[in-house]
Amino acid sequence: MSQRRTSSDAGRATIRDVAERAGVSVASVSRVLSGNYPVSEELRRRVMKVVRDLDYVTNAHARSLAGGGTPTVAILINNITGAAFAHVARGVEGAATLRGWLSLVGTTGDDPERELALVNLMRQQGVAAVVLLGGAYDYDEYQLRMARFARSLDAAGSHLVLVGRPPLEGDVPATTVDYDNEGGAYAMASHLLSAGHRRVLVLPGPAELTTAQGRLRGAERAFEAYGVPFDPGMVRYGPYDDEHGYSAVETALHETPDFTAVLAGTDVVAAGAMQALRAAGLRVPEDVSIVGYDDIPLASQLTPQLTTVHVPYEEMGRVALRAVADRREGGAGRRKGTDGDHLVLGTHVVVRNSVQPPSTRR
């Protein structure tokens, strides 16, 4: 006698298939699988036999939505190949794994609209937290929409964590894990100024990104502190990639060739700048000094090794996940406005071999 077909014959078995085959309710199957409710041994054996027969796999996401199962954290990053925030993602994922959590990674392609769409999608998926990595866009509409999503996530039992960007304005239920971005740029520019450099080409990053704005402010403050006029004409905005570093230096060598140092917004930008200087027959640091920001592994692999600002990216990721876990477990959940909602990690200059006092070059 043949058994009646269920939907599992056409594809993956569902919890309804298990309940139907076992002759029990869906709620009874759920209780057996969750292990959180007392059930009879006979019921447990019957359900688990059907689970094995149907090769049923529990939908962990559905269990998470129901308040059980494995919490999931969504990590949203501009560019998954970018070394700096890949280290943050590794910190988040490592801390999540230690707690038995799942991690999802999504890329925004440096597109604010896609970032907002992904945050909304993760809210609909019921993740435990959404972790946004990297600088924010300095648009009023973007800030308002992100604040709205933060409140929506909070209402759904999830939480927004901003890593490496300023906190949202107002009473917004979000946690910020930041680093002393402006202070790092101040220290790096001061290092160049103390070596005697006065004409410095500054490549802070994209003009609309808060990260670039903070790094430019830090450099400007250092010039002011040293009593050296800051020339806005020495600033070249652009993306955080080596192509921009190359093209910005190449252009500057024709337009303002008297610069003696380059203050790059990232180590990757600095690498491109180094290539442009070499292509022009200039030596680093004998003819032009150059510094970076981030202290990714590339910085110590360049020749000469790059003086840069160290950012504790991986630790930021671990701190972000701990903040979410503490809040979820009720150990450190605080209202917005308390110190626990805005954590700032320190930065420092790593001195290597790419800076020396300025020399006169033809």
Backbone torsions as a table, in degrees:
resi	resn	phi	psi	omega
1	MET	NA	125.4	-177.3
2	SER	-82.5	145.7	178.3
3	GLN	-80.6	149.8	177.7
4	ARG	-66.7	137.4	-179.6
5	ARG	-68.7	145.1	172.0
6	THR	-119.2	174.8	-179.4
7	SER	-63.4	-18.1	-179.3
8	SER	-68.5	-22.2	178.9
9	ASP	-67.5	-26.7	-177.9
10	ALA	-93.8	-11.3	-178.4
11	GLY	-175.6	-155.7	-177.6
12	ARG	-67.3	136.8	-179.1
13	ALA	-65.5	149.5	177.9
14	THR	-112.8	169.7	179.0
15	ILE	-64.5	-29.2	176.6
16	ARG	-67.8	-36.9	175.9
17	ASP	-60.6	-43.5	179.5
18	VAL	-62.1	-46.9	-179.2
19	ALA	-61.5	-42.8	-178.5
20	GLU	-64.8	-46.3	-179.0
21	ARG	-65.3	-36.5	-178.6
22	ALA	-82.8	-13.5	-179.7
23	GLY	73.5	33.1	179.4
24	VAL	-131.7	177.2	179.7
25	SER	-81.4	160.1	175.3
26	VAL	-60.1	-38.3	179.5
27	ALA	-61.6	-37.8	179.1
28	SER	-65.8	-41.6	177.2
29	VAL	-62.4	-43.2	179.9
30	SER	-59.8	-41.0	179.8
31	ARG	-64.2	-41.7	179.8
32	VAL	-63.4	-45.5	-175.4
33	LEU	-71.4	-34.5	-178.4
34	SER	-72.6	-30.6	-177.9
35	GLY	71.3	9.7	-177.0
36	ASN	-98.8	-1.7	-177.3
37	TYR	-130.0	146.3	177.4
38	PRO	-71.7	130.0	176.2
39	VAL	-135.6	158.6	179.7
40	SER	-71.1	153.7	179.9
41	GLU	-63.9	-35.7	179.8
42	GLU	-64.1	-43.1	179.0
43	LEU	-65.3	-42.9	-179.7
44	ARG	-61.1	-44.7	179.9
45	ARG	-62.8	-42.9	-177.8
46	ARG	-63.6	-46.2	-178.9
47	VAL	-66.6	-43.9	-176.7
48	MET	-68.0	-30.3	175.4
49	LYS	-63.9	-43.0	178.6
50	VAL	-67.3	-38.4	177.4
51	VAL	-57.0	-44.5	179.1
52	ARG	-67.7	-43.1	-178.7
53	ASP	-61.5	-39.2	-177.2
54	LEU	-91.1	-3.6	-176.9
55	ASP	54.0	45.0	-176.9
56	TYR	-75.0	134.8	176.6
57	VAL	-113.8	125.0	-179.1
58	THR	-62.6	135.6	175.8
59	ASN	-79.2	96.0	-175.5
60	ALA	-62.0	-34.5	-179.4
61	HIS	-64.8	-42.8	179.5
62	ALA	-63.6	-38.5	178.1
63	ARG	-65.1	-37.8	178.4
64	SER	-63.1	-41.4	178.4
65	LEU	-62.4	-31.1	-178.2
66	ALA	-83.7	1.6	177.0
67	GLY	98.6	1.0	179.0
68	GLY	-123.1	-167.4	175.1
69	GLY	76.3	-161.7	-173.1
70	THR	-92.0	119.0	175.9
71	PRO	-62.9	146.5	-179.9
72	THR	-122.7	134.5	176.0
73	VAL	-113.5	131.1	179.1
74	ALA	-98.3	126.2	179.2
75	ILE	-107.8	116.4	-179.5
76	LEU	-108.4	124.1	-172.4
77	ILE	-132.4	144.0	-179.4
78	ASN	-58.3	-51.7	-174.3
79	ASN	-142.8	114.5	-174.5
80	ILE	-66.1	-18.6	178.6
81	THR	-87.9	-7.9	178.8
82	GLY	-70.2	123.0	-171.1
83	ALA	-64.4	-39.9	-173.6
84	ALA	-60.4	-57.2	-175.0
85	PHE	-83.0	-10.4	168.1
86	ALA	-63.8	-32.8	177.0
87	HIS	-69.2	-35.8	175.3
88	VAL	-63.4	-46.3	179.8
89	ALA	-59.2	-39.2	177.7
90	ARG	-63.8	-38.6	177.3
91	GLY	-64.6	-42.8	177.5
92	VAL	-62.4	-49.4	-176.2
93	GLU	-63.4	-40.7	179.5
94	GLY	-63.7	-44.4	178.9
95	ALA	-67.5	-34.9	177.8
96	ALA	-66.0	-42.9	-179.8
97	THR	-60.7	-40.4	178.9
98	LEU	-60.1	-27.4	179.5
99	ARG	-96.9	1.5	-179.5
100	GLY	78.1	20.2	179.0
101	TRP	-90.1	158.1	173.0
102	LEU	-95.2	152.4	177.1
103	SER	-124.9	135.5	172.3
104	LEU	-115.3	142.9	178.7
105	VAL	-121.3	128.4	175.6
106	GLY	-125.2	148.0	179.5
107	THR	-110.8	140.6	-176.5
108	THR	-99.6	-12.2	-178.9
109	GLY	61.7	26.4	179.3
110	ASP	61.2	29.6	-177.8
111	ASP	-114.1	111.9	-177.2
112	PRO	-60.5	-33.4	178.9
113	GLU	-68.1	-40.4	177.6
114	ARG	-66.7	-38.5	178.6
115	GLU	-60.2	-46.4	178.2
116	LEU	-62.1	-40.1	180.0
117	ALA	-64.7	-39.1	179.2
118	LEU	-68.8	-38.8	176.3
119	VAL	-60.1	-44.4	179.3
120	ASN	-63.8	-41.7	179.0
121	LEU	-62.5	-43.6	179.3
122	MET	-65.0	-34.7	175.3
123	ARG	-61.6	-43.7	179.5
124	GLN	-65.4	-30.1	-179.4
125	GLN	-79.9	-9.5	175.2
126	GLY	75.6	33.8	178.9
127	VAL	-69.7	157.8	179.7
128	ALA	-70.3	-31.5	-179.5
129	ALA	-160.1	152.6	172.0
130	VAL	-116.5	120.7	-179.4
131	VAL	-107.4	115.9	-179.9
132	LEU	-99.3	124.3	-177.5
133	LEU	-106.2	138.1	173.1
134	GLY	100.4	170.7	-176.5
135	GLY	-62.7	154.7	179.5
136	ALA	-96.2	164.8	178.7
137	TYR	-91.9	134.1	-174.0
138	ASP	-86.9	59.4	177.0
139	TYR	-118.5	134.1	-179.7
140	ASP	-60.0	-43.8	-178.1
141	GLU	-62.9	-40.7	178.6
142	TYR	-61.8	-45.3	-179.2
143	GLN	-62.1	-42.1	-179.7
144	LEU	-64.8	-43.1	-179.6
145	ARG	-68.0	-38.2	178.5
146	MET	-65.6	-39.0	176.4
147	ALA	-63.1	-37.9	178.9
148	ARG	-65.3	-41.2	178.2
149	PHE	-66.9	-36.1	178.3
150	ALA	-60.5	-43.3	178.8
151	ARG	-67.7	-36.6	178.7
152	SER	-66.7	-42.1	176.0
153	LEU	-60.8	-44.0	-179.4
154	ASP	-61.7	-41.9	179.8
155	ALA	-65.3	-27.4	-179.2
156	ALA	-89.3	4.5	-179.9
157	GLY	85.7	10.0	178.1
158	SER	-105.5	-173.8	-176.8
159	HIS	-153.5	143.2	177.8
160	LEU	-98.9	130.9	176.8
161	VAL	-123.1	124.9	178.1
162	LEU	-102.0	123.8	-177.8
163	VAL	-118.4	121.7	178.3
164	GLY	76.7	27.6	177.4
165	ARG	-148.4	159.7	-178.4
166	PRO	-67.1	157.7	176.9
167	PRO	-69.9	155.8	174.9
168	LEU	-71.8	147.5	-177.6
169	GLU	-77.1	149.7	176.4
170	GLY	86.9	-171.5	-177.1
171	ASP	-85.8	78.4	-175.9
172	VAL	-111.4	129.7	-178.4
173	PRO	-76.8	77.8	179.2
174	ALA	-144.3	149.8	177.0
175	THR	-104.6	136.8	178.2
176	THR	-114.8	126.2	172.4
177	VAL	-115.6	106.2	-171.6
178	ASP	-120.9	175.8	173.6
179	TYR	-130.6	164.3	-176.5
180	ASP	-77.0	74.8	-174.9
181	ASN	-62.4	-52.0	-178.5
182	GLU	-66.1	-40.0	179.1
183	GLY	-63.4	-37.0	177.7
184	GLY	-64.5	-41.7	178.2
185	ALA	-67.0	-37.7	176.9
186	TYR	-59.9	-46.2	-178.9
187	ALA	-66.0	-37.9	-178.5
188	MET	-69.7	-44.1	177.3
189	ALA	-64.5	-37.7	178.0
190	SER	-62.5	-36.5	178.3
191	HIS	-61.9	-41.9	177.8
192	LEU	-67.2	-43.8	-179.1
193	LEU	-64.5	-38.3	-179.7
194	SER	-69.4	-22.5	176.4
195	ALA	-82.3	-5.2	176.1
196	GLY	105.9	1.1	-179.2
197	HIS	-76.0	138.0	179.2
198	ARG	-126.3	-30.4	176.9
199	ARG	-103.5	98.9	-173.4
200	VAL	-117.7	124.8	173.9
201	LEU	-80.8	122.6	-174.6
202	VAL	-110.0	124.9	179.1
203	LEU	-119.3	79.7	-170.1
204	PRO	-75.1	-25.1	-176.0
205	GLY	125.8	-164.3	179.7
206	PRO	-67.0	133.2	-173.5
207	ALA	-59.6	-32.1	-175.1
208	GLU	-87.5	-1.8	-176.9
209	LEU	-94.0	133.4	-177.4
210	THR	-61.1	-33.0	178.1
211	THR	-59.1	-47.0	-179.5
212	ALA	-66.2	-39.2	180.0
213	GLN	-62.6	-41.7	179.1
214	GLY	-66.0	-39.3	-179.7
215	ARG	-68.8	-36.1	176.5
216	LEU	-67.4	-42.3	178.0
217	ARG	-59.8	-41.9	179.4
218	GLY	-61.2	-42.3	178.3
219	ALA	-64.8	-43.4	179.7
220	GLU	-61.9	-40.0	179.3
221	ARG	-64.1	-38.7	179.7
222	ALA	-64.2	-43.6	177.9
223	PHE	-60.5	-42.3	179.4
224	GLU	-63.1	-43.3	-179.2
225	ALA	-63.2	-32.4	179.8
226	TYR	-88.6	-1.0	179.7
227	GLY	69.5	27.8	-179.1
228	VAL	-107.7	126.7	178.6
229	PRO	-60.8	136.2	178.3
230	PHE	-96.3	126.1	-177.1
231	ASP	-98.2	107.6	178.8
232	PRO	-59.4	-22.6	178.2
233	GLY	-69.0	-10.2	178.5
234	MET	-94.3	7.9	-179.8
235	VAL	-99.2	131.6	176.8
236	ARG	-126.4	111.5	179.0
237	TYR	-82.5	154.2	177.2
238	GLY	168.2	175.1	-176.9
239	PRO	-68.1	162.0	178.8
240	TYR	-84.6	68.8	176.3
241	ASP	-142.1	166.3	-175.7
242	ASP	-69.4	-27.8	177.8
243	GLU	-61.2	-41.2	177.9
244	HIS	-65.6	-42.5	178.7
245	GLY	-58.0	-42.0	179.9
246	TYR	-66.3	-51.6	-174.9
247	SER	-67.4	-36.7	-179.7
248	ALA	-64.3	-42.6	178.8
249	VAL	-69.9	-42.2	178.6
250	GLU	-57.3	-44.1	178.3
251	THR	-66.8	-43.8	-178.4
252	ALA	-63.0	-33.4	179.2
253	LEU	-63.3	-23.1	176.7
254	HIS	-93.0	-34.3	-174.0
255	GLU	-92.5	-43.7	-178.3
256	THR	-135.2	68.0	-170.3
257	PRO	-73.0	0.6	-176.6
258	ASP	-86.4	4.6	-179.5
259	PHE	-70.3	144.2	-179.4
260	THR	-111.6	-5.9	-179.9
261	ALA	-150.8	156.3	176.2
262	VAL	-122.7	124.8	174.6
263	LEU	-103.9	100.2	-174.9
264	ALA	-90.9	145.2	-177.4
265	GLY	-71.6	-22.6	175.3
266	THR	-146.5	166.7	176.8
267	ASP	-65.4	-34.3	179.6
268	VAL	-65.8	-42.7	176.1
269	VAL	-61.8	-41.0	179.2
270	ALA	-61.6	-37.8	179.6
271	ALA	-62.6	-42.3	176.9
272	GLY	-64.8	-39.2	178.3
273	ALA	-63.0	-40.6	177.6
274	MET	-59.4	-42.6	-179.9
275	GLN	-61.6	-41.8	-179.9
276	ALA	-65.1	-39.8	179.1
277	LEU	-64.2	-43.0	179.3
278	ARG	-65.2	-39.4	179.0
279	ALA	-62.0	-27.2	179.3
280	ALA	-89.5	4.9	179.1
281	GLY	80.6	18.8	-179.0
282	LEU	-103.5	146.5	-177.7
283	ARG	-102.1	146.9	174.6
284	VAL	-114.5	124.0	4.2
285	PRO	-100.2	8.7	-172.9
286	GLU	-60.1	-39.6	179.6
287	ASP	-100.3	-41.9	179.9
288	VAL	-138.6	128.9	173.6
289	SER	-84.3	155.2	179.9
290	ILE	-148.4	140.0	178.3
291	VAL	-133.0	158.3	-179.1
292	GLY	-123.0	-160.2	179.9
293	TYR	-156.6	132.7	175.2
294	ASP	125.4	-43.3	-175.2
295	ASP	62.0	49.0	172.0
296	ILE	-78.7	166.2	-177.3
297	PRO	-52.9	-31.3	179.4
298	LEU	-54.6	-34.8	-174.0
299	ALA	-58.8	-38.2	-179.6
300	SER	-88.3	-4.7	179.9
301	GLN	-96.3	-15.0	179.1
302	LEU	-72.8	161.1	175.0
303	THR	-123.1	114.8	-3.2
304	PRO	-71.6	163.2	176.8
305	GLN	-61.2	141.8	-168.4
306	LEU	-89.1	128.2	168.1
307	THR	-73.4	132.2	-171.0
308	THR	-155.3	178.3	176.6
309	VAL	-102.2	125.2	178.5
310	HIS	-83.7	127.2	175.0
311	VAL	-116.0	128.3	-177.0
312	PRO	-79.1	67.2	-172.1
313	TYR	-61.1	-47.8	-177.1
314	GLU	-64.2	-39.6	177.3
315	GLU	-63.7	-36.0	176.4
316	MET	-59.2	-40.3	178.1
317	GLY	-64.5	-42.7	178.7
318	ARG	-64.3	-42.4	179.1
319	VAL	-62.8	-40.0	-179.9
320	ALA	-60.9	-45.3	-178.8
321	LEU	-67.9	-39.6	178.3
322	ARG	-62.0	-39.2	179.4
323	ALA	-61.8	-41.6	178.7
324	VAL	-66.0	-45.8	-178.1
325	ALA	-63.4	-42.9	179.0
326	ASP	-62.1	-42.1	179.8
327	ARG	-65.1	-42.4	-178.9
328	ARG	-65.7	-36.1	-178.6
329	GLU	-86.9	-2.8	176.0
330	GLY	82.9	7.9	-176.5
331	GLY	-83.7	-25.8	-176.0
332	ALA	-143.3	23.9	179.3
333	GLY	-71.8	118.4	-177.9
334	ARG	-128.1	160.7	177.4
335	ARG	-72.6	151.3	175.8
336	LYS	-57.4	138.6	-179.6
337	GLY	109.5	-14.4	176.6
338	THR	-87.4	163.7	-176.6
339	ASP	-61.6	-28.8	-177.3
340	GLY	-67.8	-14.3	-177.8
341	ASP	-92.5	-9.5	178.2
342	HIS	-137.6	100.5	-177.5
343	LEU	-105.2	131.6	-178.4
344	VAL	-122.2	121.9	177.8
345	LEU	-97.7	152.1	-175.4
346	GLY	-81.3	159.9	174.1
347	THR	-125.4	162.9	175.5
348	HIS	-155.2	157.0	179.5
349	VAL	-80.0	133.6	173.1
350	VAL	-106.9	110.2	-176.2
351	VAL	-85.6	123.3	176.4
352	ARG	-123.9	-125.7	-168.8
353	ASN	-122.1	17.6	-172.8
354	SER	-103.5	11.7	-179.4
355	VAL	-131.9	135.3	168.5
356	GLN	-150.9	165.8	-179.7
357	PRO	-54.7	150.6	-176.5
358	PRO	-65.0	147.7	175.5
359	SER	-121.0	159.0	178.0
360	THR	-85.7	122.4	179.3
361	ARG	-122.2	151.0	179.9
362	ARG	-85.2	NA	NA
